[in-house]
Amino acid sequence: MSAALELRDIGVQFGQFQAVDGVSLTVNAGEVVGLIGPNGAGKTVTFNVVTGLQPSTRGQVLLGGQDVTRLAAHSRTALGLARTFQVVQLFAGMTVLENLMVAAHRHTHAGVVVDALRLPGRRRALRSAEERSRAVLAFLDLSHLADVEVTTLPVGQARLVELARALCLTPKVLLLDEPASGLDPAETADFVALLAHVRSTLGCAMLLVEHDMGVVMPLCDHVVVMDFGKVLASGPPLDVRDDPAVRAAYLGDEVA
């Protein structure tokens, strides 16, 4: 099985503070990997290293075997990396469809000059972006929201729209930052089922940071636990759940 995403001995240091210390993990093609741990464990910093928002002090980030350690975030997106955010980040003042078209436009051949000068290729590019966006909305059963302004959406629907926008990039690796944050139990269960459907249908690999074990346990093939910037445990979800060190550091009574 080929690695869609690989971190090799990642380290991040802020002054004298070692936020991440020797983290290595692999997300294979079509696999879902959970990154969990207590607050301050270094999960978010590691996540930001993957996306290119945080430079690492040492180590490598590889996408599909290609070293992207020094590439900017937008360059990683072009190579098949997409993400959602812990706090939903949608473009206010725009409809759901328009939010998706921003992402889908990356797959057209139109550039800045074509857009600025309103050359003929711009119309074709916009039409292609709209078709792609509507197809993703239909796939996620969200077509009825196409013309809704995003700031009017409840949290559950906003998270679905953010997922849809990420899928418009046709990601090979999808990063999910606490995707169940702000959702009630019923919404969480539906979202887990949807992510499983996305994985089985589209085949994209996923790395998710999540505190809710109701998301991690049924969805993940593999779980990596961080504590104090290091990998504390790594393995199948049930093995990690039952690891005494993990229970002491993070899960505690939650798995009782």
QUISULMO-V625030 format. One record per residue. RES is the residue in three letters. PHI is phi in degrees with one decimal (none if undefined). NEAR is the number of other ideal C-beta (glycine too) atoms within 8 Angstrom. Layout:
BEGIN
res=RES phi=PHI near=NEAR
res=RES phi=PHI near=NEAR
END
This chain:
BEGIN
res=MET phi=none near=5
res=SER phi=-85.0 near=7
res=ALA phi=-84.7 near=12
res=ALA phi=-80.7 near=14
res=LEU phi=-140.8 near=14
res=GLU phi=-141.5 near=11
res=LEU phi=-108.9 near=16
res=ARG phi=-121.6 near=9
res=ASP phi=52.1 near=10
res=ILE phi=-72.5 near=16
res=GLY phi=-133.0 near=13
res=VAL phi=-135.5 near=15
res=GLN phi=-125.3 near=9
res=PHE phi=-111.3 near=5
res=GLY phi=62.8 near=4
res=GLN phi=-91.3 near=3
res=PHE phi=-95.1 near=6
res=GLN phi=-92.3 near=8
res=ALA phi=-73.5 near=10
res=VAL phi=-133.3 near=14
res=ASP phi=-136.3 near=10
res=GLY phi=72.4 near=10
res=VAL phi=-84.9 near=16
res=SER phi=-128.0 near=10
res=LEU phi=-158.8 near=11
res=THR phi=-132.9 near=9
res=VAL phi=-117.1 near=13
res=ASN phi=-78.8 near=10
res=ALA phi=-56.2 near=10
res=GLY phi=75.8 near=8
res=GLU phi=-102.3 near=12
res=VAL phi=-112.7 near=13
res=VAL phi=-117.1 near=16
res=GLY phi=-98.5 near=15
res=LEU phi=-114.3 near=15
res=ILE phi=-126.2 near=13
res=GLY phi=153.6 near=12
res=PRO phi=-67.2 near=7
res=ASN phi=-57.6 near=3
res=GLY phi=83.9 near=5
res=ALA phi=-75.2 near=11
res=GLY phi=107.1 near=16
res=LYS phi=-64.0 near=11
res=THR phi=-64.7 near=8
res=VAL phi=-62.4 near=11
res=THR phi=-61.1 near=15
res=PHE phi=-57.8 near=13
res=ASN phi=-69.1 near=9
res=VAL phi=-65.1 near=16
res=VAL phi=-60.6 near=12
res=THR phi=-79.2 near=12
res=GLY phi=92.9 near=11
res=LEU phi=-81.8 near=6
res=GLN phi=-130.7 near=9
res=PRO phi=-69.4 near=5
res=SER phi=-91.6 near=12
res=THR phi=-78.4 near=7
res=ARG phi=-151.4 near=6
res=GLY phi=95.8 near=14
res=GLN phi=-132.7 near=10
res=VAL phi=-117.9 near=15
res=LEU phi=-122.7 near=13
res=LEU phi=-113.4 near=14
res=GLY phi=56.2 near=10
res=GLY phi=87.0 near=7
res=GLN phi=-94.1 near=7
res=ASP phi=-73.3 near=6
res=VAL phi=-116.3 near=12
res=THR phi=-53.1 near=8
res=ARG phi=-103.3 near=3
res=LEU phi=-83.5 near=8
res=ALA phi=-70.7 near=6
res=ALA phi=-57.4 near=8
res=HIS phi=-66.7 near=6
res=SER phi=-71.0 near=10
res=ARG phi=-69.0 near=13
res=THR phi=-60.6 near=11
res=ALA phi=-63.1 near=7
res=LEU phi=-90.9 near=12
res=GLY phi=111.7 near=12
res=LEU phi=-106.7 near=14
res=ALA phi=-136.3 near=12
res=ARG phi=-147.2 near=10
res=THR phi=-115.5 near=12
res=PHE phi=-121.4 near=8
res=GLN phi=-60.5 near=6
res=VAL phi=-100.4 near=5
res=VAL phi=-52.3 near=9
res=GLN phi=-117.3 near=5
res=LEU phi=-110.0 near=12
res=PHE phi=-84.2 near=8
res=ALA phi=-63.6 near=6
res=GLY phi=82.4 near=5
res=MET phi=-123.0 near=10
res=THR phi=-78.1 near=10
res=VAL phi=-58.2 near=15
res=LEU phi=-60.3 near=12
res=GLU phi=-64.2 near=9
res=ASN phi=-60.2 near=14
res=LEU phi=-69.1 near=16
res=MET phi=-65.0 near=13
res=VAL phi=-57.7 near=10
res=ALA phi=-74.0 near=13
res=ALA phi=-62.5 near=16
res=HIS phi=-61.4 near=11
res=ARG phi=-65.2 near=8
res=HIS phi=-90.4 near=10
res=THR phi=-91.8 near=11
res=HIS phi=-94.1 near=5
res=ALA phi=-76.3 near=10
res=GLY phi=-117.2 near=6
res=VAL phi=-61.2 near=5
res=VAL phi=-64.8 near=7
res=VAL phi=-60.1 near=11
res=ASP phi=-65.1 near=10
res=ALA phi=-64.5 near=6
res=LEU phi=-93.1 near=6
res=ARG phi=52.8 near=5
res=LEU phi=-71.2 near=7
res=PRO phi=-54.0 near=5
res=GLY phi=-64.1 near=9
res=ARG phi=-64.9 near=11
res=ARG phi=-64.9 near=7
res=ARG phi=-63.4 near=10
res=ALA phi=-64.9 near=14
res=LEU phi=-65.0 near=11
res=ARG phi=-64.7 near=8
res=SER phi=-64.5 near=11
res=ALA phi=-64.6 near=13
res=GLU phi=-66.2 near=11
res=GLU phi=-61.9 near=8
res=ARG phi=-64.0 near=12
res=SER phi=-64.5 near=14
res=ARG phi=-66.6 near=11
res=ALA phi=-65.5 near=8
res=VAL phi=-67.1 near=13
res=LEU phi=-59.3 near=15
res=ALA phi=-65.6 near=9
res=PHE phi=-59.4 near=8
res=LEU phi=-93.7 near=11
res=ASP phi=59.6 near=5
res=LEU phi=-119.7 near=13
res=SER phi=-58.4 near=8
res=HIS phi=-68.5 near=4
res=LEU phi=-98.3 near=11
res=ALA phi=-51.5 near=11
res=ASP phi=-100.5 near=6
res=VAL phi=-84.7 near=9
res=GLU phi=-71.1 near=7
res=VAL phi=-65.8 near=14
res=THR phi=-71.3 near=7
res=THR phi=-90.2 near=5
res=LEU phi=-80.1 near=11
res=PRO phi=-68.5 near=5
res=VAL phi=-56.5 near=9
res=GLY phi=-58.7 near=11
res=GLN phi=-70.8 near=10
res=ALA phi=-61.4 near=12
res=ARG phi=-66.0 near=14
res=LEU phi=-65.3 near=12
res=VAL phi=-66.4 near=16
res=GLU phi=-64.0 near=13
res=LEU phi=-62.0 near=14
res=ALA phi=-59.6 near=14
res=ARG phi=-62.1 near=13
res=ALA phi=-62.7 near=13
res=LEU phi=-69.6 near=15
res=CYS phi=-64.6 near=14
res=LEU phi=-84.0 near=13
res=THR phi=48.8 near=7
res=PRO phi=-72.4 near=11
res=LYS phi=-87.0 near=12
res=VAL phi=-131.3 near=15
res=LEU phi=-112.2 near=14
res=LEU phi=-101.3 near=14
res=LEU phi=-120.6 near=13
res=ASP phi=-99.4 near=12
res=GLU phi=48.0 near=10
res=PRO phi=-64.5 near=13
res=ALA phi=-94.4 near=13
res=SER phi=-61.1 near=7
res=GLY phi=86.0 near=6
res=LEU phi=-96.1 near=11
res=ASP phi=-81.0 near=6
res=PRO phi=-56.0 near=7
res=ALA phi=-66.6 near=6
res=GLU phi=-64.3 near=10
res=THR phi=-62.5 near=13
res=ALA phi=-61.5 near=9
res=ASP phi=-65.3 near=8
res=PHE phi=-68.7 near=15
res=VAL phi=-61.4 near=13
res=ALA phi=-62.4 near=8
res=LEU phi=-66.5 near=11
res=LEU phi=-63.3 near=14
res=ALA phi=-63.2 near=10
res=HIS phi=-66.0 near=8
res=VAL phi=-61.4 near=12
res=ARG phi=-62.3 near=12
res=SER phi=-70.3 near=6
res=THR phi=-86.4 near=7
res=LEU phi=-96.4 near=6
res=GLY phi=76.2 near=7
res=CYS phi=-77.6 near=12
res=ALA phi=-74.7 near=15
res=MET phi=-134.9 near=14
res=LEU phi=-121.8 near=15
res=LEU phi=-126.7 near=17
res=VAL phi=-96.8 near=13
res=GLU phi=-156.1 near=13
res=HIS phi=-94.9 near=5
res=ASP phi=-78.7 near=8
res=MET phi=-69.7 near=10
res=GLY phi=-68.5 near=11
res=VAL phi=-92.1 near=15
res=VAL phi=-65.8 near=14
res=MET phi=-62.8 near=10
res=PRO phi=-79.0 near=7
res=LEU phi=-98.5 near=11
res=CYS phi=-87.6 near=11
res=ASP phi=-84.0 near=7
res=HIS phi=-148.7 near=12
res=VAL phi=-129.1 near=15
res=VAL phi=-114.8 near=12
res=VAL phi=-107.4 near=15
res=MET phi=-109.5 near=16
res=ASP phi=-153.3 near=11
res=PHE phi=52.5 near=8
res=GLY phi=81.7 near=11
res=LYS phi=-117.6 near=10
res=VAL phi=-79.4 near=11
res=LEU phi=-86.3 near=10
res=ALA phi=-157.9 near=11
res=SER phi=-155.7 near=9
res=GLY phi=162.4 near=8
res=PRO phi=-60.2 near=8
res=PRO phi=-53.1 near=12
res=LEU phi=-66.9 near=7
res=ASP phi=-65.1 near=8
res=VAL phi=-66.8 near=13
res=ARG phi=-59.1 near=12
res=ASP phi=-90.6 near=8
res=ASP phi=-70.4 near=11
res=PRO phi=-57.1 near=6
res=ALA phi=-65.7 near=8
res=VAL phi=-68.6 near=13
res=ARG phi=-60.3 near=12
res=ALA phi=-69.1 near=6
res=ALA phi=-83.3 near=11
res=TYR phi=-141.8 near=11
res=LEU phi=-73.2 near=9
res=GLY phi=53.3 near=7
res=ASP phi=-73.1 near=4
res=GLU phi=-61.2 near=6
res=VAL phi=-97.9 near=9
res=ALA phi=-65.6 near=3
END
